[in-house]
Amino acid sequence: MGQSHRLLLVEQLDAIGASRSDVRPRAQILRHAGLDVRTLAISSEDDDDLQHGTSERAQPGLDCLSPREAAEGVSRTAAEWHADGIVWVSATPGGGELARSLRGRCPAWWWPSGWAATPEAGPLSACAPELDPGDAAAADSDRGRTSRLSLWDGPYALVATPMGAGEAELLFDAFARAADQRDEVDLVLLDRHDAGLERVAREAGLEQRVHFVGRAPREAESAWLQNARVAFVTLAEPLSAGLVRRSLGLGCPLLAVGHAAEPVAGWLRGHGASWSRPGVGTLAWDTVADALHRTPAVGAAIQRGRALAAQGPAPEVAAGLRAALAGVHARRDRAA
């Protein structure tokens, strides 16, 4: 096969649910393709765990840089290691602003780790532009395999990501109607208390059923997802496809809420992992009711979601990177 190409894999934890643990399976994919891989992670500015992975346990062999250290640290590591290229993993299209710090010092490509509502793109081209972020995602399949006790007393639906007032109005209205005869089911928000969202809940008649529990420790992620009747996600902030895959792997059905989150909803429907009807920006109350009652359609979506989560990223990722690196070496040979 010839000399192995050296790739520096940089995981930017810039999405809700982004996890250091997802670096390992991503690196394995590249190594199985015959590439020599070294890894780095760039933490979030926040220390929010389920929202960002900055507080989770350290991963052996994975150095983690702060955003302030990223520009110098990535470039220095690539130069000292004589990397042939950099793979920048980020939910932000093109790698976002931090990726601009590379300034062409080393060939670099973007590996999407999730979905983002921002229209602004960074400077890097995708390593497999034909893939949806959900299909390009890598997630640690070993997490959450054991059963966890519920962290909530009674049945609940989970809001696993931050949301704005617009998404809250859609969700609270649909939940209020769906759970009208199911007053034992609560709606748990993994976020800090928000007076604006509390007001929306009160207007929907849910003031006694919507609960803010704060941002959960990373190690509690599996327990929250595994025991929820359904989990709701938005794109109020970038969303990790790894979190989506981990949720599906735990048997937690997902519903995407809001117009911005339609790419997530479309990906789930496209793979048969959703029972929701197409409709941009809508959330039908009977779709939520189906989840609370776990109808056969929801059960089928859960099974397909588990199977989907067990699949690794599409092989186009590694193939695209190998082709790009071969092109770089060919151009260098011609220039020499």
C-alpha positions as YAML, in Angstrom:
chain: A
units: angstrom
residues:
- id: 1
  name: MET
  ca: [0.00, 0.00, 0.00]
- id: 2
  name: GLY
  ca: [3.02, 2.26, 0.28]
- id: 3
  name: GLN
  ca: [3.95, 4.73, 2.96]
- id: 4
  name: SER
  ca: [1.13, 5.51, 5.38]
- id: 5
  name: HIS
  ca: [-0.23, 9.04, 5.34]
- id: 6
  name: ARG
  ca: [-0.15, 10.93, 8.63]
- id: 7
  name: LEU
  ca: [-3.39, 12.64, 9.67]
- id: 8
  name: LEU
  ca: [-3.90, 14.89, 12.68]
- id: 9
  name: LEU
  ca: [-7.50, 14.41, 13.81]
- id: 10
  name: VAL
  ca: [-8.77, 17.51, 15.62]
- id: 11
  name: GLU
  ca: [-12.11, 17.13, 17.42]
- id: 12
  name: GLN
  ca: [-13.72, 20.49, 18.18]
- id: 13
  name: LEU
  ca: [-16.34, 20.04, 20.90]
- id: 14
  name: ASP
  ca: [-18.62, 22.74, 19.55]
- id: 15
  name: ALA
  ca: [-22.04, 21.05, 19.64]
- id: 16
  name: ILE
  ca: [-24.64, 20.01, 22.16]
- id: 17
  name: GLY
  ca: [-23.68, 16.50, 23.26]
- id: 18
  name: ALA
  ca: [-20.21, 16.58, 21.70]
- id: 19
  name: SER
  ca: [-18.09, 13.99, 23.48]
- id: 20
  name: ARG
  ca: [-14.40, 13.20, 23.75]
- id: 21
  name: SER
  ca: [-15.37, 9.54, 23.74]
- id: 22
  name: ASP
  ca: [-16.41, 9.83, 20.08]
- id: 23
  name: VAL
  ca: [-12.81, 10.58, 19.05]
- id: 24
  name: ARG
  ca: [-11.74, 6.95, 19.49]
- id: 25
  name: PRO
  ca: [-14.17, 5.36, 17.00]
- id: 26
  name: ARG
  ca: [-13.47, 8.17, 14.54]
- id: 27
  name: ALA
  ca: [-9.73, 7.52, 14.74]
- id: 28
  name: GLN
  ca: [-10.28, 3.78, 14.40]
- id: 29
  name: ILE
  ca: [-12.10, 4.28, 11.11]
- id: 30
  name: LEU
  ca: [-9.11, 6.13, 9.69]
- id: 31
  name: ARG
  ca: [-6.59, 3.63, 11.05]
- id: 32
  name: HIS
  ca: [-8.52, 0.74, 9.55]
- id: 33
  name: ALA
  ca: [-8.20, 2.56, 6.23]
- id: 34
  name: GLY
  ca: [-4.40, 2.44, 6.56]
- id: 35
  name: LEU
  ca: [-3.85, 5.98, 7.84]
- id: 36
  name: ASP
  ca: [-1.52, 6.95, 10.69]
- id: 37
  name: VAL
  ca: [-3.58, 9.05, 13.08]
- id: 38
  name: ARG
  ca: [-2.84, 11.34, 16.01]
- id: 39
  name: THR
  ca: [-5.66, 13.02, 17.94]
- id: 40
  name: LEU
  ca: [-6.35, 16.35, 19.62]
- id: 41
  name: ALA
  ca: [-9.53, 17.83, 21.09]
- id: 42
  name: ILE
  ca: [-10.58, 21.45, 21.47]
- id: 43
  name: SER
  ca: [-12.83, 22.03, 24.45]
- id: 44
  name: SER
  ca: [-15.75, 24.41, 24.68]
- id: 45
  name: GLU
  ca: [-15.51, 27.70, 26.51]
- id: 46
  name: ASP
  ca: [-18.34, 26.48, 28.74]
- id: 47
  name: ASP
  ca: [-18.22, 23.80, 31.41]
- id: 48
  name: ASP
  ca: [-21.64, 22.29, 30.77]
- id: 49
  name: ASP
  ca: [-21.09, 18.61, 30.09]
- id: 50
  name: LEU
  ca: [-24.26, 17.20, 28.49]
- id: 51
  name: GLN
  ca: [-24.39, 20.50, 26.66]
- id: 52
  name: HIS
  ca: [-20.63, 20.32, 25.99]
- id: 53
  name: GLY
  ca: [-18.12, 17.64, 26.84]
- id: 54
  name: THR
  ca: [-15.62, 19.66, 28.83]
- id: 55
  name: SER
  ca: [-16.17, 18.01, 32.21]
- id: 56
  name: GLU
  ca: [-16.24, 14.35, 31.21]
- id: 57
  name: ARG
  ca: [-13.50, 11.91, 32.05]
- id: 58
  name: ALA
  ca: [-10.21, 12.32, 30.22]
- id: 59
  name: GLN
  ca: [-9.60, 9.92, 27.34]
- id: 60
  name: PRO
  ca: [-6.21, 8.15, 27.38]
- id: 61
  name: GLY
  ca: [-3.90, 9.46, 24.68]
- id: 62
  name: LEU
  ca: [-6.12, 12.44, 23.86]
- id: 63
  name: ASP
  ca: [-4.70, 15.90, 24.56]
- id: 64
  name: CYS
  ca: [-7.32, 18.60, 25.02]
- id: 65
  name: LEU
  ca: [-6.70, 22.25, 24.15]
- id: 66
  name: SER
  ca: [-8.71, 25.29, 25.12]
- id: 67
  name: PRO
  ca: [-10.04, 27.48, 22.27]
- id: 68
  name: ARG
  ca: [-7.36, 30.05, 23.14]
- id: 69
  name: GLU
  ca: [-4.63, 27.45, 22.70]
- id: 70
  name: ALA
  ca: [-6.12, 25.84, 19.60]
- id: 71
  name: ALA
  ca: [-4.58, 27.88, 16.78]
- id: 72
  name: GLU
  ca: [-1.01, 27.58, 18.01]
- id: 73
  name: GLY
  ca: [-1.38, 24.08, 19.45]
- id: 74
  name: VAL
  ca: [-2.86, 22.47, 16.33]
- id: 75
  name: SER
  ca: [-0.34, 24.08, 13.98]
- id: 76
  name: ARG
  ca: [2.59, 23.22, 16.25]
- id: 77
  name: THR
  ca: [1.52, 19.59, 16.64]
- id: 78
  name: ALA
  ca: [1.00, 19.18, 12.89]
- id: 79
  name: ALA
  ca: [4.44, 20.63, 12.17]
- id: 80
  name: GLU
  ca: [6.31, 18.66, 14.84]
- id: 81
  name: TRP
  ca: [4.65, 15.42, 13.80]
- id: 82
  name: HIS
  ca: [5.13, 16.17, 10.08]
- id: 83
  name: ALA
  ca: [1.45, 15.58, 9.40]
- id: 84
  name: ASP
  ca: [0.38, 15.15, 5.79]
- id: 85
  name: GLY
  ca: [-3.00, 16.67, 6.58]
- id: 86
  name: ILE
  ca: [-5.45, 17.78, 9.25]
- id: 87
  name: VAL
  ca: [-9.00, 16.52, 9.69]
- id: 88
  name: TRP
  ca: [-11.04, 19.14, 11.52]
- id: 89
  name: VAL
  ca: [-14.12, 17.64, 13.16]
- id: 90
  name: SER
  ca: [-16.83, 20.19, 13.88]
- id: 91
  name: ALA
  ca: [-20.59, 20.66, 13.70]
- id: 92
  name: THR
  ca: [-20.05, 24.08, 12.16]
- id: 93
  name: PRO
  ca: [-19.89, 23.94, 8.35]
- id: 94
  name: GLY
  ca: [-16.34, 24.22, 7.09]
- id: 95
  name: GLY
  ca: [-14.91, 24.08, 10.61]
- id: 96
  name: GLY
  ca: [-16.02, 27.55, 11.69]
- id: 97
  name: GLU
  ca: [-13.84, 30.46, 12.72]
- id: 98
  name: LEU
  ca: [-11.27, 28.44, 14.64]
- id: 99
  name: ALA
  ca: [-10.42, 26.48, 11.50]
- id: 100
  name: ARG
  ca: [-9.38, 29.74, 9.84]
- id: 101
  name: SER
  ca: [-6.38, 29.78, 12.17]
- id: 102
  name: LEU
  ca: [-4.78, 27.04, 10.05]
- id: 103
  name: ARG
  ca: [-4.15, 29.59, 7.27]
- id: 104
  name: GLY
  ca: [-3.17, 26.97, 4.73]
- id: 105
  name: ARG
  ca: [-0.11, 25.82, 6.70]
- id: 106
  name: CYS
  ca: [-1.13, 22.20, 6.17]
- id: 107
  name: PRO
  ca: [-3.78, 20.62, 3.92]
- id: 108
  name: ALA
  ca: [-6.98, 20.33, 5.93]
- id: 109
  name: TRP
  ca: [-10.49, 18.98, 5.52]
- id: 110
  name: TRP
  ca: [-13.73, 19.19, 7.46]
- id: 111
  name: TRP
  ca: [-15.46, 16.12, 8.95]
- id: 112
  name: PRO
  ca: [-18.98, 17.12, 10.06]
- id: 113
  name: SER
  ca: [-19.85, 16.00, 13.58]
- id: 114
  name: GLY
  ca: [-23.42, 17.28, 13.64]
- id: 115
  name: TRP
  ca: [-25.91, 19.84, 12.43]
- id: 116
  name: ALA
  ca: [-25.80, 23.62, 12.82]
- id: 117
  name: ALA
  ca: [-28.35, 26.25, 11.88]
- id: 118
  name: THR
  ca: [-25.72, 28.86, 11.07]
- id: 119
  name: PRO
  ca: [-25.46, 29.74, 7.37]
- id: 120
  name: GLU
  ca: [-21.87, 30.88, 7.77]
- id: 121
  name: ALA
  ca: [-19.31, 28.37, 6.57]
- id: 122
  name: GLY
  ca: [-15.67, 28.04, 7.53]
- id: 123
  name: PRO
  ca: [-12.78, 27.66, 5.08]
- id: 124
  name: LEU
  ca: [-12.52, 23.86, 4.85]
- id: 125
  name: SER
  ca: [-14.10, 21.57, 2.28]
- id: 126
  name: ALA
  ca: [-15.89, 18.43, 3.47]
- id: 127
  name: CYS
  ca: [-14.01, 15.16, 3.28]
- id: 128
  name: ALA
  ca: [-17.18, 13.48, 1.98]
- id: 129
  name: PRO
  ca: [-19.48, 16.28, 0.76]
- id: 130
  name: GLU
  ca: [-22.18, 13.87, -0.38]
- id: 131
  name: LEU
  ca: [-22.87, 12.67, 3.19]
- id: 132
  name: ASP
  ca: [-25.38, 14.04, 5.68]
- id: 133
  name: PRO
  ca: [-23.77, 14.82, 9.07]
- id: 134
  name: GLY
  ca: [-25.79, 11.97, 10.57]
- id: 135
  name: ASP
  ca: [-24.26, 9.46, 8.15]
- id: 136
  name: ALA
  ca: [-20.75, 10.83, 8.65]
- id: 137
  name: ALA
  ca: [-21.01, 10.70, 12.45]
- id: 138
  name: ALA
  ca: [-19.03, 8.46, 14.76]
- id: 139
  name: ALA
  ca: [-20.26, 7.62, 18.24]
- id: 140
  name: ASP
  ca: [-18.95, 5.49, 21.07]
- id: 141
  name: SER
  ca: [-21.22, 2.44, 20.90]
- id: 142
  name: ASP
  ca: [-19.94, 1.07, 24.23]
- id: 143
  name: ARG
  ca: [-21.51, 3.85, 26.26]
- id: 144
  name: GLY
  ca: [-24.85, 3.17, 27.92]
- id: 145
  name: ARG
  ca: [-25.01, -0.55, 27.21]
- id: 146
  name: THR
  ca: [-25.86, -1.37, 30.80]
- id: 147
  name: SER
  ca: [-29.24, -0.49, 32.25]
- id: 148
  name: ARG
  ca: [-29.35, 2.63, 34.39]
- id: 149
  name: LEU
  ca: [-31.84, 3.51, 37.11]
- id: 150
  name: SER
  ca: [-34.08, 6.44, 36.29]
- id: 151
  name: LEU
  ca: [-33.07, 9.81, 37.69]
- id: 152
  name: TRP
  ca: [-36.71, 10.94, 37.75]
- id: 153
  name: ASP
  ca: [-39.57, 9.73, 39.93]
- id: 154
  name: GLY
  ca: [-42.18, 8.71, 37.39]
- id: 155
  name: PRO
  ca: [-42.54, 8.71, 33.59]
- id: 156
  name: TYR
  ca: [-41.17, 11.68, 31.70]
- id: 157
  name: ALA
  ca: [-40.37, 13.14, 28.33]
- id: 158
  name: LEU
  ca: [-36.96, 14.77, 27.99]
- id: 159
  name: VAL
  ca: [-35.84, 18.00, 26.36]
- id: 160
  name: ALA
  ca: [-32.19, 17.14, 25.75]
- id: 161
  name: THR
  ca: [-31.02, 20.44, 24.23]
- id: 162
  name: PRO
  ca: [-31.50, 24.15, 24.87]
- id: 163
  name: MET
  ca: [-34.42, 25.78, 23.07]
- id: 164
  name: GLY
  ca: [-35.78, 29.20, 22.34]
- id: 165
  name: ALA
  ca: [-39.27, 30.56, 22.90]
- id: 166
  name: GLY
  ca: [-40.41, 29.58, 19.41]
- id: 167
  name: GLU
  ca: [-39.49, 25.93, 19.84]
- id: 168
  name: ALA
  ca: [-40.94, 25.96, 23.36]
- id: 169
  name: GLU
  ca: [-44.31, 27.19, 22.10]
- id: 170
  name: LEU
  ca: [-44.47, 24.36, 19.54]
- id: 171
  name: LEU
  ca: [-43.36, 21.72, 22.02]
- id: 172
  name: PHE
  ca: [-45.39, 22.82, 25.03]
- id: 173
  name: ASP
  ca: [-48.59, 23.12, 22.98]
- id: 174
  name: ALA
  ca: [-48.13, 19.66, 21.43]
- id: 175
  name: PHE
  ca: [-47.18, 18.09, 24.77]
- id: 176
  name: ALA
  ca: [-50.12, 19.69, 26.60]
- id: 177
  name: ARG
  ca: [-52.59, 18.24, 24.13]
- id: 178
  name: ALA
  ca: [-50.86, 14.87, 23.85]
- id: 179
  name: ALA
  ca: [-50.58, 14.39, 27.61]
- id: 180
  name: ASP
  ca: [-53.99, 15.80, 28.50]
- id: 181
  name: GLN
  ca: [-55.10, 12.38, 29.74]
- id: 182
  name: ARG
  ca: [-51.63, 11.41, 30.96]
- id: 183
  name: ASP
  ca: [-51.08, 13.74, 33.90]
- id: 184
  name: GLU
  ca: [-48.47, 11.38, 35.37]
- id: 185
  name: VAL
  ca: [-46.01, 12.27, 32.58]
- id: 186
  name: ASP
  ca: [-43.68, 15.21, 33.23]
- id: 187
  name: LEU
  ca: [-41.59, 17.23, 30.79]
- id: 188
  name: VAL
  ca: [-38.00, 17.44, 32.01]
- id: 189
  name: LEU
  ca: [-35.62, 20.07, 30.59]
- id: 190
  name: LEU
  ca: [-31.88, 19.49, 30.85]
- id: 191
  name: ASP
  ca: [-31.15, 23.17, 31.20]
- id: 192
  name: ARG
  ca: [-31.02, 25.93, 33.75]
- id: 193
  name: HIS
  ca: [-34.19, 27.68, 34.81]
- id: 194
  name: ASP
  ca: [-35.43, 30.16, 32.21]
- id: 195
  name: ALA
  ca: [-38.15, 32.66, 33.14]
- id: 196
  name: GLY
  ca: [-39.19, 33.11, 29.50]
- id: 197
  name: LEU
  ca: [-39.71, 29.40, 28.95]
- id: 198
  name: GLU
  ca: [-41.49, 29.14, 32.29]
- id: 199
  name: ARG
  ca: [-43.93, 31.79, 31.09]
- id: 200
  name: VAL
  ca: [-44.57, 29.83, 27.87]
- id: 201
  name: ALA
  ca: [-45.20, 26.70, 29.97]
- id: 202
  name: ARG
  ca: [-47.66, 28.58, 32.17]
- id: 203
  name: GLU
  ca: [-49.57, 29.85, 29.12]
- id: 204
  name: ALA
  ca: [-49.81, 26.26, 27.87]
- id: 205
  name: GLY
  ca: [-51.16, 25.10, 31.24]
- id: 206
  name: LEU
  ca: [-48.02, 23.13, 32.05]
- id: 207
  name: GLU
  ca: [-46.61, 25.12, 34.95]
- id: 208
  name: GLN
  ca: [-46.78, 22.06, 37.24]
- id: 209
  name: ARG
  ca: [-45.43, 19.62, 34.66]
- id: 210
  name: VAL
  ca: [-42.37, 21.38, 33.17]
- id: 211
  name: HIS
  ca: [-39.24, 20.97, 35.28]
- id: 212
  name: PHE
  ca: [-35.80, 22.52, 34.82]
- id: 213
  name: VAL
  ca: [-33.18, 20.15, 36.27]
- id: 214
  name: GLY
  ca: [-30.04, 21.98, 35.19]
- id: 215
  name: ARG
  ca: [-27.34, 20.77, 32.85]
- id: 216
  name: ALA
  ca: [-26.70, 17.13, 33.59]
- id: 217
  name: PRO
  ca: [-23.30, 15.63, 34.33]
- id: 218
  name: ARG
  ca: [-21.91, 13.79, 31.31]
- id: 219
  name: GLU
  ca: [-22.01, 10.45, 33.12]
- id: 220
  name: ALA
  ca: [-25.77, 10.88, 33.64]
- id: 221
  name: GLU
  ca: [-26.48, 11.14, 29.91]
- id: 222
  name: SER
  ca: [-27.29, 7.45, 29.47]
- id: 223
  name: ALA
  ca: [-29.65, 7.34, 32.45]
- id: 224
  name: TRP
  ca: [-31.64, 10.37, 31.27]
- id: 225
  name: LEU
  ca: [-32.00, 9.09, 27.72]
- id: 226
  name: GLN
  ca: [-32.50, 5.42, 28.50]
- id: 227
  name: ASN
  ca: [-35.54, 6.01, 30.71]
- id: 228
  name: ALA
  ca: [-37.30, 8.78, 28.77]
- id: 229
  name: ARG
  ca: [-40.51, 8.06, 26.89]
- id: 230
  name: VAL
  ca: [-39.23, 10.35, 24.16]
- id: 231
  name: ALA
  ca: [-36.49, 12.98, 23.81]
- id: 232
  name: PHE
  ca: [-36.84, 16.29, 21.97]
- id: 233
  name: VAL
  ca: [-33.94, 18.07, 20.30]
- id: 234
  name: THR
  ca: [-33.62, 21.47, 18.64]
- id: 235
  name: LEU
  ca: [-31.00, 23.37, 16.68]
- id: 236
  name: ALA
  ca: [-31.04, 26.42, 18.90]
- id: 237
  name: GLU
  ca: [-27.36, 25.52, 19.21]
- id: 238
  name: PRO
  ca: [-25.33, 23.10, 17.06]
- id: 239
  name: LEU
  ca: [-26.30, 19.50, 17.76]
- id: 240
  name: SER
  ca: [-23.90, 16.57, 17.87]
- id: 241
  name: ALA
  ca: [-24.83, 13.68, 15.58]
- id: 242
  name: GLY
  ca: [-23.01, 11.50, 18.10]
- id: 243
  name: LEU
  ca: [-25.61, 12.41, 20.73]
- id: 244
  name: VAL
  ca: [-28.37, 11.54, 18.26]
- id: 245
  name: ARG
  ca: [-26.79, 8.16, 17.52]
- id: 246
  name: ARG
  ca: [-26.20, 7.42, 21.20]
- id: 247
  name: SER
  ca: [-29.84, 8.24, 21.95]
- id: 248
  name: LEU
  ca: [-31.04, 5.88, 19.23]
- id: 249
  name: GLY
  ca: [-28.68, 3.19, 20.46]
- id: 250
  name: LEU
  ca: [-30.23, 3.44, 23.92]
- id: 251
  name: GLY
  ca: [-33.69, 2.91, 22.47]
- id: 252
  name: CYS
  ca: [-34.77, 6.50, 23.10]
- id: 253
  name: PRO
  ca: [-37.09, 7.76, 20.33]
- id: 254
  name: LEU
  ca: [-36.27, 11.26, 19.11]
- id: 255
  name: LEU
  ca: [-38.34, 14.15, 17.79]
- id: 256
  name: ALA
  ca: [-36.74, 17.28, 16.32]
- id: 257
  name: VAL
  ca: [-38.54, 20.51, 17.14]
- id: 258
  name: GLY
  ca: [-38.61, 23.71, 15.11]
- id: 259
  name: HIS
  ca: [-37.96, 24.87, 11.57]
- id: 260
  name: ALA
  ca: [-34.18, 24.98, 12.04]
- id: 261
  name: ALA
  ca: [-34.12, 21.33, 13.13]
- id: 262
  name: GLU
  ca: [-35.79, 20.02, 9.97]
- id: 263
  name: PRO
  ca: [-32.47, 18.56, 8.66]
- id: 264
  name: VAL
  ca: [-32.36, 16.37, 11.78]
- id: 265
  name: ALA
  ca: [-36.01, 15.36, 11.39]
- id: 266
  name: GLY
  ca: [-35.45, 14.60, 7.72]
- id: 267
  name: TRP
  ca: [-32.42, 12.42, 8.47]
- id: 268
  name: LEU
  ca: [-34.35, 10.42, 11.07]
- id: 269
  name: ARG
  ca: [-37.31, 9.94, 8.70]
- id: 270
  name: GLY
  ca: [-35.00, 9.05, 5.82]
- id: 271
  name: HIS
  ca: [-33.58, 6.16, 7.85]
- id: 272
  name: GLY
  ca: [-36.94, 5.01, 9.19]
- id: 273
  name: ALA
  ca: [-36.02, 6.05, 12.73]
- id: 274
  name: SER
  ca: [-38.99, 8.40, 13.09]
- id: 275
  name: TRP
  ca: [-42.75, 8.05, 13.04]
- id: 276
  name: SER
  ca: [-43.34, 11.79, 12.52]
- id: 277
  name: ARG
  ca: [-45.06, 13.15, 9.43]
- id: 278
  name: PRO
  ca: [-43.19, 15.55, 7.13]
- id: 279
  name: GLY
  ca: [-43.96, 19.16, 7.85]
- id: 280
  name: VAL
  ca: [-41.31, 21.83, 8.17]
- id: 281
  name: GLY
  ca: [-41.35, 23.51, 11.56]
- id: 282
  name: THR
  ca: [-44.40, 21.64, 12.85]
- id: 283
  name: LEU
  ca: [-44.89, 19.20, 15.72]
- id: 284
  name: ALA
  ca: [-48.21, 17.35, 15.67]
- id: 285
  name: TRP
  ca: [-49.71, 16.58, 19.07]
- id: 286
  name: ASP
  ca: [-50.64, 13.05, 18.00]
- id: 287
  name: THR
  ca: [-46.98, 12.41, 17.08]
- id: 288
  name: VAL
  ca: [-46.07, 13.22, 20.67]
- id: 289
  name: ALA
  ca: [-49.00, 11.16, 21.97]
- id: 290
  name: ASP
  ca: [-47.78, 8.15, 19.96]
- id: 291
  name: ALA
  ca: [-44.41, 8.42, 21.72]
- id: 292
  name: LEU
  ca: [-45.94, 8.64, 25.19]
- id: 293
  name: HIS
  ca: [-48.08, 5.56, 24.48]
- id: 294
  name: ARG
  ca: [-45.28, 3.75, 22.60]
- id: 295
  name: THR
  ca: [-47.50, 2.74, 19.68]
- id: 296
  name: PRO
  ca: [-46.34, 0.05, 17.22]
- id: 297
  name: ALA
  ca: [-45.11, 2.75, 14.83]
- id: 298
  name: VAL
  ca: [-42.90, 4.16, 17.57]
- id: 299
  name: GLY
  ca: [-41.69, 0.68, 18.49]
- id: 300
  name: ALA
  ca: [-40.69, 0.03, 14.88]
- id: 301
  name: ALA
  ca: [-38.84, 3.37, 14.74]
- id: 302
  name: ILE
  ca: [-36.98, 2.46, 17.94]
- id: 303
  name: GLN
  ca: [-35.82, -0.84, 16.47]
- id: 304
  name: ARG
  ca: [-34.65, 0.83, 13.25]
- id: 305
  name: GLY
  ca: [-32.92, 3.50, 15.33]
- id: 306
  name: ARG
  ca: [-31.01, 0.87, 17.30]
- id: 307
  name: ALA
  ca: [-29.87, -0.76, 14.06]
- id: 308
  name: LEU
  ca: [-28.87, 2.61, 12.62]
- id: 309
  name: ALA
  ca: [-26.85, 3.50, 15.73]
- id: 310
  name: ALA
  ca: [-24.94, 0.23, 15.45]
- id: 311
  name: GLN
  ca: [-23.67, 1.18, 12.02]
- id: 312
  name: GLY
  ca: [-20.39, 3.07, 11.75]
- id: 313
  name: PRO
  ca: [-19.88, 6.14, 9.58]
- id: 314
  name: ALA
  ca: [-20.17, 5.60, 5.86]
- id: 315
  name: PRO
  ca: [-16.92, 4.40, 4.23]
- id: 316
  name: GLU
  ca: [-16.92, 7.49, 2.01]
- id: 317
  name: VAL
  ca: [-15.26, 9.47, 4.83]
- id: 318
  name: ALA
  ca: [-12.02, 7.47, 4.87]
- id: 319
  name: ALA
  ca: [-12.10, 6.97, 1.09]
- id: 320
  name: GLY
  ca: [-12.49, 10.70, 0.51]
- id: 321
  name: LEU
  ca: [-9.58, 11.53, 2.79]
- id: 322
  name: ARG
  ca: [-7.29, 8.96, 1.18]
- id: 323
  name: ALA
  ca: [-8.12, 10.33, -2.26]
- id: 324
  name: ALA
  ca: [-7.50, 13.91, -1.09]
- id: 325
  name: LEU
  ca: [-4.15, 13.00, 0.45]
- id: 326
  name: ALA
  ca: [-3.11, 11.16, -2.71]
- id: 327
  name: GLY
  ca: [-3.92, 14.30, -4.68]
- id: 328
  name: VAL
  ca: [-1.81, 16.44, -2.33]
- id: 329
  name: HIS
  ca: [1.18, 14.11, -2.71]
- id: 330
  name: ALA
  ca: [0.78, 14.00, -6.49]
- id: 331
  name: ARG
  ca: [0.82, 17.79, -6.70]
- id: 332
  name: ARG
  ca: [3.90, 17.95, -4.48]
- id: 333
  name: ASP
  ca: [5.68, 15.40, -6.66]
- id: 334
  name: ARG
  ca: [4.90, 17.39, -9.81]
- id: 335
  name: ALA
  ca: [6.08, 20.61, -8.15]
- id: 336
  name: ALA
  ca: [9.34, 18.94, -7.13]
...
